[in-house]
């Protein structure tokens, strides 16, 4: 067991748990994955064959020897006389109980306020080609067998994206906002076709986080390619 590594990952787990417990309702999937990775590292540190930590032996402190002190003669203790007996108090009969209060019938409850029916949401305006975003959705025809296998359909975006890719997409495509990434992933996972997913990306992601920027363009294309496989 490697005690040094075990202590390091225990400290990391405690700090991460303290941070998540402050707002448990907003825990993102990426935070759960990070906690799981710390737990795996802790498990490996516990099962490692490093030399066990041996605590140094602490020698007991020698007893303190006091010089001979002269005997102290304590003064005699005076015994106080017993206290006088308490005076006899005549018992006073308890007062008569008050007459029972008259119960008034409860007032009728007011009628509940009328419930307004929710108004239907207005139709969403879609501009899929606004701002020159068509470059993000360019699709190359697969020629090689390996390319065709890489474009096979996937059933769940959340399970198809590895931890390292999650960290990359969160950092580069969502400005490090893990909650926004998880919200977008849940929405893109539930549409019925890729056209709806494309509209969502244009209106909620690509423009807001400038996916057409040179340093984000290739990463954004790889992410959209995964989304396209969800609807094949």
C-alpha positions, 0 to 999 in steps of 0.5 A: 500500500502506497500511503503517500499516494493514498493520502493525496487521492483521499485529500482530492476526494474530500475537496471534490466532495465538499465542493459538490455537496454545496450544490448537489442539485447542479452536479454535472456528469463531468464532475461525477466522472472526475470523482470516479477517476479519483476513486480508481487512482485511490484503489490502485494506490491501496493495492500497490506493493510499496513499503508500508509506512511505519510510524516513528517510535516515540520514547516516553518522556522521563518522569519529572523529579521534584526536590524534597519539599517540606511537609505541609501541615493542613489546618484542622477542618471545622465541621459546621453545625447541621442546618435547622429543620425547614419550616412547616408550610401549610398546604394550600388547595389548588384553584378550581379548574376554569370552565371549558372554553366554548369551541367555535366552528372553523370558518369555511376555507376560501375557494381556490384561485382559478388555474390559468391554462399555460399558453402555447410557446411561440414557434422557434425561429431557425436560421441554420445558415446564418453567420456562415455556419455551413462550414461546420456541417460539411459532411465528407463521404466515407471511402475506406472501410475504417472511415465507414466503421467510424461513422456507424450509428450510436444510441446515446451521446452521453455514453459514446463520448469518452472522459477526455473528449468530454473535458476537451468539448467542455473547455473549447466548445462551451467555455469551460461550463460543464453544466451548459455542456450537459444541458446541450448533450441532453437536448441533442440526445432527444431530438427525432432527427438531425435537422432539429439537432442542427437548428439547436446547435446554430441557435444555442451553441455555435454562435454563442461560443464562436465555433467557427473560430480557427482554433475551435473549428476542427473540434466543433466538426468532430463534435457535430460528426458525433451528433450526426451519428446519433440520427443515422 
